[in-house]
Amino acid sequence: MDVDTIPGINYGRVHLWKRDQAPLQTGVKSMTIVEGVDEQKFLDRFIQNAKAL
């Protein structure tokens, strides 16, 4: 994954590649895309962590 941070029309544009096609020599980072969230589990942990503050 790479994000364009140079000011201009493409600022913030995200570039994604499959792992075997990524131009790793340019410094792009590997990432995992979350496609689903267990809403109840998320809320339970969020509330638990918020109470611990």
Secondary structure, 3 states (H helix, E strand, C coil): CEECCCCCCCCCCEECCCHHHCCHHHCCCCCCCCCCCCHHHHHHHHHHHHHCC
